[in-house]
Amino acid sequence: MSRYTVRHGMQAAYFSDRRSRVDGFVQRHFSVPGTLRLHAVAFGRDILRAPVNVALAPVLVLIRVLAWLCRRVGLARLSAWLARRRILLRTEVARRIETLIVTDLLEVPLPEGATAGDPLALSRAVLSAPQFRDVIRQRESVVEAQALAGRIAVTLADYSGTRSAVAEMTTALVTLIAGAVAFQALTPGMISLAPDLADAVSRTAAIADFPLGKTLGGLWYGVFPTGASALALAATVIGLVMTGAVVAAFAGVIADPVQSRLGIHHRRLMRLIDTLQAELDGAAPKPFTAPEHYFARALDLWDAALSALRALRS
C-alpha cells in the first residue's frame, strides 16, 4: 500500500470523524444556552459593525459573482484572488465561532491567547497541526503551503460571514411582523417600515396637540389625516437603522435555535467540512457556498420595490 493511499485514508477518516461531531457541536454552541454564551461578546463594537456589514453585503455578493464568472471563463487566478477578498468586518461573535470551529470541531490547537480571527495565528496553527502535517509537506513549496492555510482562513471567514446575512433576514422578519401587526402592511425592511411609523408618530403628536382635546383630535385627523414631514421621516429612518443594528448584532439569539431545529446549521457545517477536505486533498476547488447572502439581497430588492411603488402612488 502506497504512502499516498495511507495518507489519503487517514485524511478521509479524520474528516469522517469531524462530520460525526457536527450534531454535538451544534447542540453545544447553537442551542439557546449556547447562543446566549456566544452573544455575550456582542456587546460593544459589534453593534457598530453590524450596520457596516449590512452596507458591505451587496459588495460581497458582487465579488462572489465575479469570482464565479471568472472561474467559468478560465480565469482561475483572478477568480481565486477575488474569492480571497474579505469584505465584511469580522465581528467578535464571528471570531468566537471561527475559534470554536478550529479548536472544538476540527481539534486544531491555537497558540495561547490567539483566535481564529487572526489570519496569521490561524495559518500557523494549520501549518503545524498534526492532522494536516503530512498533507502540507507534500506541497511543492512553502508559498503553496501558506496559500493553502490562507484559503482555509478565508473559508472559515465565509462561513462566519453567513451570520451577517442571517441577521439581515431575521431583522427583515421582525420588521415584517411589526408592520403586519401595527400597520397591516408588508414591510420587509426599515425603508418600507419608516413611512408608516413616521406617519403614526406624527398623527399621535397632532392628536395630542389638538386644541379641542384628544377625542375630537382623533376624529378630526381620522377624516383629515396628517402626514409626516421630510425631517420626521429622515429621523425615523435613522432611528430604525440604529435599532436594526442592535437587532442584527443579537439576531443569532433568535436565529440560531431555529436554524438548529431545522437542520440548517448541520447542513452548513457539512458544506464547510466538504470544502476544507477538498482543499487539503488537493482536489478540484469546492468553494464554500453561502446562499443566505443572496436571500438577504432578494429581501433588499423587495423592500426597495415596495418603497418605490409607495412613492409612485403618493
N, C-alpha and C positions, 0 to 999 in steps of 0.2 A: 504493500500500500504506500503510495507516494506521500511526501510531506504535505503537498498541496491538498490531497484528499483528506488527510488527518486534520489539517488546519481548517479546511472548509467545513468539515463535520463538527469540529469544536465550536466554530463560529455559529453554525446553524443551531447547535444545541443551546448555546448561550442565548440567542435571540428567542428561541422557543421558550426558554425559561422566563425571559422578560415578559413574553406575552401571557404566560400563566400568572404573572404577578400584577397584571393590569387591573383586574377587578378589586384586589386588595388595595392597590394604590388609590383608585377612585373612591373607595369607601373611606379610606383614611383622610383624604385631603379635599374631597368634593362633596361630602355629606354635609349636613347642616353644621355639626360641630367643627368639621374640618375646614369648611369655607369661612366660618367665623374666625378661626385661628389665622387663616390665610389673610383675611382682610384687616387684621389688626394692624398691619403695616401700611394700610392705605391712607391713614390719617396724615395730612400734611401735603407734600408736594404732589402726590398722585391726584389730588383734586384739581391742581393746576395743569397737570399733564393730560388729564382726560379730555378736556375740550380741544387741546392742541392735537391730540391723536385723532379726534373726530375730524378736524380740518385736514389732517395729513392723509387720512384713509383713502380718499379718491386718488391721491398721488400714488399711493401704494398699489392700488388696483391697476392704474395705468402702467406702472413699471412692470408689474407681473404679466400683464397682457403683452407688452412689448417684448419681454423676455421669452414668452411662449411663441410669439410670431418669429422672433429671431431664430429660435431653435428649429422651428418648422422649415425655414428657408435655408438652413445650414450654417447660420452664423453662430456657431457653438460658443466661441469665446466671448462674443458680445452678450449672448444670452446668459452665460454664466456670470459675467460681470454685473449685469442688471439684476440677476437673481440674488446676488450677494449684497445689494444695497439695503441698508437698514433705514427705513423711512420713519417708522413710528418711534416715539420716545419710549424708552423702557421704564415701565412703572416699577415701584417696589414690589407690588404683587406679582408682576411678571418675573422679576428677578428671583423672588421666592419660589415660584413654580419651576423655573428653569433649574434652580439649585436642587429642588426636591426630585425632579426627573433624573438629574445626573447622579445624585447621591443615593436616592431611595430606589427608584425604578431600575436604573442602569447599574447601580452599585459601583460607580466610578468615584474614587476618593478625590476630594478637592483639597488644596492646601488650606491649612487652618486660617480662618478669617476671610477666605476668598468666597466669591459667589459665582454661579454660572453666568451671571450678568456681566462679569468681567471677561471679555473675549480672550485676553492673554492668559488668565488663570485657567479658563476652560481649555484652551489649546494645549497648555502644558499638561493638564490633567488627562486629556485624551491621549496625548503622545506618550505619556508614561503609564497609562492604565494597563495592568497585566492582561486584561481581557482582549486588548487591541494590539499589544506589543508586537506579536508575531506578524500580524497583518500589516502593520505600519512599516515594519522592517523590510517588507517586500516592495515598498515604493522605490522608484528609481532614484530619488534624491530627497534631501531634507526639505527642499522647497515644496516638492509634491506632497510630502507628509504633512507639512504645515498647512498647505492648501486644503487637504482633507479635513484637518482639525477645524479650519475656518469654515468649511461648508457645513460641518456638524453644528458649529455655533450658530450659523445662520438658520439652519433647520429648526433648532430649538427656539430661536427668536421668532421665526414664522409661526411656530406652534403657540407660543405665549401671546403673540400678536393677535391671534384669533379672538382673544378675550376682549379686545377693543371693539371688534365688530359685534360680538355677542352683547357687549354693554350697550352699544348703539341700538340694537334690536330690542333689548329689554327696556331701554328708555322710550323707544317708539311705542312699545306695548303699553307702558304706563300712560303715555300721552293719549293713546287711543282710548284706553279705559276712562281717563279723566274727561276727554272730550265727549264720549258717549254718555257718561253719567251726568255731567254738568250741563252740556250744551246740545246733546242728542245730535252730534256731528262727527264726521270722520276727521280725526286729527292725528295722522301718523308721525308728526314731528312738531318741534317747537314753533316753526314758522306758521304752520296751519293752525296751531292752537292759540297763538298770540292774539289775533284779531278778536276772537270770541271772548277771550279773557279780558282784553283791554276794554271791549265794549261793556262787558259785565261790570267791571270796576267803575267805569265812567258812569254807567247808569245808576249804580248804587250810590256813588258820590252825589250825583244830581238829585236823586230822590231825597237823600239826607239833607241837602241844602234847599229843598223846595220850600218857598215861603209859607205855603198853606199847610205844611205838615207832610209826614212821610206817606200817610194813607192816600191823600189826594195826589201826592207826587208820584206814587206808584201808578195810579190811574192815568195821570197826565202823560207820563213817559211810556205807558203801555200803548197809548194812542199815537203819541208823537215821540218815537224813540230817538235817543241821542247816541251819537257815535263817538268813538274815542278820537282825540286829536292825534296828529302825527307824532308829537312829543310823547304822549301817553303810550302810543303803540310802540315807539322805539324803546321806551323804558321797560315796557312789558317784555319785549323780545330779549333785552339784556338780562332782565331778571330771570326769565325762563331758561336762557342759556346757562346762567350761573347755577340755577337749580339742577339743570340737566347734567352739568359737570359733576355735581355731588352724587347724583343718581348713578351716573356712569362709573364713577370711581368705586361704588359699592354694589353695582348691579350684579356682580357674581354671587353675592349672598343669596339673591333670589334665583339667579340663573343656574348656578352650579348644582344644587339638589335636583332641579327639574331636568337638567341635562343628564345627570347621573341616572335618574329614574328612567329616562327614555333611551339610555344606552349611547347617547351622543359622545360623552367623554370616553367611553370604552372604544368606540369606533375611531375617534380622532387619535387616541394614543396608539391604536393598532396601525394606523396610517403612518404615524411618526416612526414607529419601530421598523416598519417596512422600508421607509426612506433611509433610516440610519443603516439598516442591514445592507441595502443596495450600495450605499456609499462605501462601506467597509469591505464589501465583497468585490468592489471594483466593477460591478455590473452596470448595465445601461442606467443613465440617470433616471431617478424616480422621484421627482420633486414633491415635497410635501404640499398638498393642495388644501386650500382653506376657502371653501365656497361661502363661508359666513361673510367674508368681505363683500362678495357680490350681492348677497341677500340684503346687506345693510345699504348698499348703493341703490338697490331697487326701491327700498323704503324711502331713501332720499328723493329719488325721482318722483315717487308717488306724492310725497309731501310737497315738492315743488310744483307738480302738476295741479294739485288741489288748490294751492295758493294762487297760482296763475289763473285758474278757472274762476276763483272767487274774485280776483281783481278785475277780470274782464266783465263779470256780471255786475259789479258795482260801478 
